Amino acid sequence: MKKRLTLIAFLIIALFTLAACSSGSDDASGGESSSGGSGDVPKEITYGSTTDAKGLSPIDTNDSVSSNVITQVYETLFRLNPETMEPEPLLAESYETPDENTWVIKLNEGITFHDGTPFNAEAVKYTFDELKDPERAAPRASLLEPIASIEVQDEYTVVLKTEQPYGPMLAALSHTNASIVSPTADQEGDINREPVGTGPFVFEAWNEGDSLSLTKNEDYWREPAQLEKVTFKIVPEYSTAISMLQTGEIQFLDAIPSDHISRIESLDNVEVQKKEGTRVSYLGFNMEKEPYNELEFRQAVAYAIDQEAYVSQLNGLGVHNESIIGPRVFGYNEEANESAYEFDLEKAKQIIEENGYGNETVTLMSPNRDNYMKMAEIVQSQLTEAGLKVEIETMEWGAYLDATRVGEHEISFSGWANSTADGSELLYPNLHSDNIDASNNARYNNEEFNKLVEESRVTVDQEVRKEKLHAANMLAIEDAPWIIMEHGMVTAAFDKSIKGFEIDPTGTWSLYRVTRE
């Protein structure tokens, strides 16, 4: 009996040995599995997004979902250091300012776009001319609005001239929407569907509504990325995306809704990053429609909303501060937070009753993203308690952007990432009248406010800029075209096999230095 058991044991061991050898033969031949098994590290990553990109051109888009892709494919002349939030050269090699209205920018040499077009001063001039062209109607043309001329000094030197000093110049040139595009690709194709940049990843395919894929740029001008492929997978329900993160179908999520943070933090295979960010979320009125253009109505809404109660439901993923310029953004002053309209339900009821505002139904427009829908539901409840009749209209992300841009909304919920971390580049694009029909969805027009914001942009004296920004901020808080809901925490959740990932305070992330182990 002992001999028979020994023989059976020997046969079992032999079978396992053969199986192991068979499995190992694929490794020896250089085969690679995406399962991430022992000794078989995947070199790709799948990111889950609840909505699809609006487009893939930095000139023609202005939303965070699109920017997530654009950041991997394109590059800017400068970038913000994630620790200091100070601009530093990227495609630019250096710069000098011989006078306060002139910026001479030297470019790195030997760089090509993904289609083989040379990166040079002509490409920079082409991109910036397109971004400024009124006929193209770029949503973030405001970034370069102060630039009067763009000149090619030589192949690798571009000169930007302004009529007045432009304090946030380097911050503006660090913005995703100031990324440099291939002139050839833009003239001969559609970079909003097939992007061509200089970045570490190359566009592969876009199955709209389902997925988008990028591959490693083998000819990248710096050391190539470690990842071979990046996939952006559309997963409309965040709860489904979390399940996919848990099972390994996707490896990365960001912008975690507060209702889901505890579930994500409980996953053994997942690491979570959270940090105070530059993002602001707000309720915005359409100032060209009645009664939203009446200060009394906006004050009633401001008094009716209890932001502190809202933020308390965010499970630590929001900061209660009612200043438009947030604590992590240049130009912030604590006095602004203290000057905002305080929650006062009785005062809200009184204003609504005295003006008959409760007789008509108001519509809250929200994109179909969890954080905004939660915001809309809570505000609906609070405004109803104050005596208003309130409905919610939910729209797909792209349709929402189109509708709010042309003023089809009454009250809407939105956010601004503050990718420059500069107050001028928050107030000017969003609330200056120059940008109505572009990024000023509130359609706010106040001459005194406009003047203060302009003055904050046309000086390089940073203390003067702070003073002007604070004054403009205080005026906008009093006028209430926006009611601030919260200043956000930036968040990301990713599989523990991912190494080298960092999200910066603007919510921007790059997969260039990311690896999987």
N, C-alpha and C positions, 0 to 999 in steps of 0.2 A: 504493500500500500504506500509506504514512504517513497519508494522508487517511482510509482506512478504519479504521485503528487509532485515530486521533484521534476519529472519530465514535463508535466502540464505547466508548472511554473516557468520552466526553461522556455517552452514554446511561447508563452505569453510575453516574456521579456524580449524574445527574439522578434515577435510581431511588432511590439512597441518600438524596438530599435530600427526595424525596417521602415516603419511609418515616419520616424524622426528623420532618418536618412533621406527618405523620399521628399519630405517637406523641405529639408535643407538644400536639396538640389536646385530649387528655384532661386534661393538666395545666392548660390554660387554662380548662377548664370546671370545675376544682376537684376532679377525680377524684383518688383516692388509692389507691396500690397498697401491698400489704403486703410487696412484694419488697424494698423498701429501695433501689431503683435510684437513680441520680444525680438529684438534684433532687426526689426523691419519698420523703420520710422517713416511715416508718410510725409511727403513734402508738399502737401496742399492743405488748404483750409477753406471751410464753407461758412460764410456769414449769413445769419438769418435776419431778414428785414420784413416788417409787416406791410410795407408798401414798396412799390417799384420806383425807380428813379424817374424824374420828370424828363430828363435829357442828360446828355453826356458832354455838352459843350460848356466850358467855363464862361464863355461870352454870353450864352443864351439861357442860362439857368440861374436860379437863386434859391436853392433849397438844400437842406442838410442831407437828404437822402441821395440826391444827385452828387453832392459834394463828397460823400463817402467813396464813390467810385472815382470821381475826378482827381481826388488827392493821390490815388494810387497810380494814375496814368500820366498826369501832368505835373509840372513843377512851376514854382514862382521864382522871381529874381531874389527874393528874400524870404525868410521864414521866421516865425516867432520861436524863440528858445522856450521850451515847455516849462523850464524851471523859473526863468527870470521874466518871461513874456516880453523880452526885448527882441527887436528884429536883428537878424544876422544873415549874411550872404548865403545864397544857395546857387542858383544859376549865375548870379552876379559874383564876380571875384572881389570887387571893392567898389567904393564910391567916394566922391568928394563934392563939396558944395562951394565953388569959388565965390558965389554970392548967394544971398538968401532966396533968390528966385531961380537958381540953376542947380541941377543935379546931374553930375557926370558919372555914369555908371559903366564900369569896365566889366565885361562878361567873361566867363570861363570859356576857353577855346576847346575845339576838338569834340564838341557835343553834336549829336545828330538826333533828329526826331525819329520816331519808329518807322516812318516811311522813307528814311534816308535823306530827307531835306535837312540842310545844315541849320543848326541853331546859331543865330548871329544877330547883329543889331537890326538888320532888316526884318527878321522874324518878330523881334520885340516891337518895332515900330508898327508892323502890320497888325499885330494883336491889339495893341493899345489904340490904334486908329479905329479898328473895328469895334472895340469896346466903347469908344466915345461917339461913334457914328449915330446920329439921331435916327437915321433910316433903319438901322439894325435894331434899335430900341432895346439895348442890353439892359436887363433888370438892375445890374449893379454898375451902370455907367457912372454913378455918383462917385465911385472910388477914384476915378481919374478926372472928374469934372474940373478941378483947379488947374490941370495941366493945359497950358496954352499951345505948346508945340512939342513935337517929338522929332528929334533930329538924329540922323545917322552920322556920327563923326568919322568913324572908320568901321571896318568889318566887325570889331568886337567892342565898340564904344557907342553908347546911346546917350543922348543929352535930352533931359526933360526940363522944359522951362515953364514957369508959372508967372502969372501977372502979379500975384501977391504971394508971400511966403505960405507954404502948406505944411503945417506942423505934423500931421499924421502921415506924411508921404511914405515912409518906410513901412509903417503898419499897413497902409493901403496896398503896397506892392507885395505884402506877405499874404494877402487874402487869396483864398482859393479861386475866386472869380477873376483874379489878375494873373492866372496861370497863362503861360505862353503856349500858343497853338502853332501847329505846322501850317504855314500859309498855303502850301501846296494842297494839303488835305482839305482845308477850309474852302479853297477856291474850286477844287475839282470834285468834292464829295460833300457829305453831310456829317460834320463832326458831332452833331447832336445825337447821331445814331452810331457812328463809327469814329470814336475819338482817336486822335493822334497827338501824343505829347512826347516829352523826353524822359518820363518817369520810369521807375523800376519795373512796372508791369505794362504789358501790351494788351490791348483789347482783342478778344477772341470772338465772342458771339453774345448776342442778346436776344433771348426768347422772351419778349415783353409779357409781363404778368406772371412769369415763371422763374426765370433765372438769367444771370449774366455772368460771363466768365472772362477772366484775365489770365495771361500766362507770363512767365518770367521774361524780362527783357535781357536776353543773353549779351547784348551789346551795350548795356548800360554804362554810362560814363564814369560812374563810381563802381565800387565792387558790386557785382550782381547780387540780387536778393537770394535768400536761401530757399524760399518757397518756389515751387515750380508752377503752381496754379492757385488762383483765388476764385471762388465761386460766390456770387451773391444770390442767395435763394430767397424767393418771396414766400413768406409764411404768414398769411393774413391774421391768424390768431396767435397772440403772444403765448398763450398757455400751450399751444401746440409746439411753438418754437422751443419752449423750455423742455418739453418732453423729448424733442429731437436733440437738444443739447445734452440731455441726460443719457440718451442712447448712443450718442456719438454721430448722429446723422448730420448735425451741424456742430461747429466747434466754437462759435463766437456770436455773442449778442451785445448790443449796446442800448442806451436809452431805456434802462429797465423801468417799467411802470411800478409805482409804489405798491400796488396790490400784489405784485409778484416777487418782490425782493426777498421775503422770508423763505419762499419755496426755493428760489435759486440758491440762497445762502445755505440751505440744508443739503444740497447735492454734494456728495463726496468727491466727485470727479471734476468739480468746477471751482475756479478761483474768481473772486469778485473784486473789482476796483471801484472805489468811490472817492471823489474829491470835490470840494467846492469849486463851482465853475463860473463862467462869465455869462451863461445863458440867462435870459429873462423870459418869463411866460406872462401873457397879459390878455385882458379882455379889451378889444378895440371897437370904438364906435365908428360908423360911417357918418362923418361930419357934414355930408352933403344931403342927408335925408332927415326929415322931421320924424320924431321929436329929438333925434339923436344929436342934432346940431344946437340944441338948447342946453345951456349950462345947467339949468335947474334939473333937467332930466338926468344928465350925467352925474350930477351931485347926488341925486336920489339913489342911483345905482351904486355909486361909490359908498354912500352911507349904509346901504343894504347888504353889502358884501363883507363877510367876516373872513378875511384872508388868513388870519391866525388859526381859525377853526379848520380851514381848508388845509393849510400846511401841516397841521397836527395829524392829518390822515395820510401823510405821504411817507410815513415810516422812515423818517430821517433823510428823505431824498429831495428836500426842498428847504430853502431858507426864507423865513418871513422878513421881508424888507420891502417897503412900498415905494422906495425911490426908483425912478426909471433907470438911472445909471446905477448899476449894482456895485457891491463892495469890491469885486475883483476887476473892475473896469476903471480905466483912467478917467478922472474927473469926479469920482464919487466923493460926497460930503454927507456925513451922518445927519446933518440938519434936514436934508431932503426927506429922509425916512420919517423924521419927527413931524414934518409939515404936511404929510399926506392926510386925506380925509379919514377920520376914525370911524370904525364901525358904530353906527347909531341907528338901530332899527326904527325907533320911534320918530326920529327926524326924517328918515326915508319915507315912512308911511305918511307923514304930514305933507311932504312935498308932493308925493304921488297923488294924494287926495285933493290937495289944493289946486293942482294943475290938470286933474282929470286924466292922468297918464295911465290909469288902470282900465280905461275904457277900450283901448285897442291892444291887440296881441302883438308882442314883440318876438322876433325870431333870433335865436342864438345859432350861428352857423359854426360847425366844428368839423375839422378833418377827421377821418375815421382812424384815429390813433388813440390808444388807450388813455394816455395822459390828458389829451384835450377833451375826450368824451367824458372823463371823470370830472374835469373842470366844469364842463357845461352842465352836467347833471347837478353838481353841488350848487352852482350859481342859479340854475333854474329853481331849485328848492328855496334858496335864500330870497330871490326876487319875488317869487310867488308869495312868500310869507310877508313881504313888504307891500303887497297889493297889486303887483303886475301880473298880467296874463302872459305866460311865456311858453314858447314852443322851441324845440331843438331840431335843427336840420343838419344831418350828417352827410358828408360828401367824401368821395374818394379823393386822395391827396392831390393828384394833378388837377382834377376838376375844381377842388377847393382853391388852389393857387390861382387858377384862371379867374374864378368868380370874384375873389376878393381883390385881385389886382385891378379889375375894371369897375369895382364898386357895386357889385350885385348883392352885397350883404347889408344887414342892418347892424348887428353886433356879431363879432367873430372872436374866436380864440386862436391865438397864434403864439409864436416865440421867435426869439432872435438869438443866434448863437454868440454874437459879439466876437466873431473870429479874429478881429483886429485887437480886441481888448482895449479899444479906445472910444471914449464917449462921443467924440465928434462923428465917428463912423457908426455910431448907434443912432444919434439924434438926427443927423443929416439925411441918411437914406430913408428913415422910417417916418419922420415927422416934419421935414422941411417941404414946403410947397413945390419945390423943383421936382420932387419925386412922386407927385400924384400921377397915377397911371403906371407907375413903375414899382417902387417898394413902399410908398407911403399909402398903405391900405386904409388908414384912418381918414385920408384925404384932408388932413389937418392943414390949415393955412392961417398963420398968425405972423404978422410982419415983425413984431418985436422979437418973437422967438426966432424967426428966420435970421434976423440981424445978429443975434447973440451966437447962434450956431455958426454962422459965417465967420464971425470974429474969432471963434474958437479954432477955426481952421487956418486962418491967414496970419498966424504968428508962430514962430518957433520957440517963443518964450513959454515954457511949460507951466509956469506959475500963472501967467495971464490966461493961458488956455484953461486951466482949472477953474479960475474965477468965472470966465464966460460960460463954461459948461455947467457950473453950479447954478448960475443965474437962469440959464435956459431950462435946466432941469426943474427948478422951482416953479417957473412959469408954466411949464407943461403939466406939472402935477396939479397946479391950481386949475388949469383949463380942462384937465381930465379927458383928453382924447383917448388915452389909455388908462386902464386901471390895472396895476401890477398885481398878479396873483402870487408869484413867487420867483425867487432867484434860484436857479437849479443847481443840483449836484450832477456832475457828469459821472456816468456809470458804464461799466462793461462787465460782462461775464464770459469766461472762456474756459475751455477744457485745460486741465492741468498739464497736458502735453505741450501746450503753447508756451514758449519762452520769449522774453524780450519785448513783450507788448506793453505799451504805455498809452493811456489816453490823457490828453492835455486839458487844461481848464476850459478851453474853448469847445471841447467835445470832439476835436479833430483827432484822428488816429491814422497812422501809417503802418502798413504791413511790411515795409522795406526790411527792417531788422528782425522781423519775427522768424522764429524757427520752431520746429516741433521735435520733441525728444521722447 
